Amino acid sequence: MRQYWEKSALKNRFGFDSPCPMHVLPLLCNSDFFGIAEIHGQLIRCGTCGNSDVCDYLVVGSKNPIASEYTTVTDEGGFLVSRREEE
């Protein structure tokens, strides 16, 4: 039995090969940065499932020293991502 989220099954069933249509991923992923900022945190995420093989992230308090080591930029795909500040 094929897995429900297997790419070929998704393509046949919904016309796209991702659990989420790729054109809406930047909106969904980018909103995480704003939501976490509202609770005085900072999301540090260098990649997400829309632009990387993994969604790797860290949430710290906005006054945590680690927060000042990263800046948030927009990548070529429209995703907000964290980049370590150059010293």
Secondary structure, 3 states (H helix, E strand, C coil): CCCCCCHHHHHHHHCCCCCCCHHHHHHHHHHHHHHHHHCCEEEEEEECCCCCCCCEEEEEECCCHHHHHEEEEECCCCCEEEEECCC
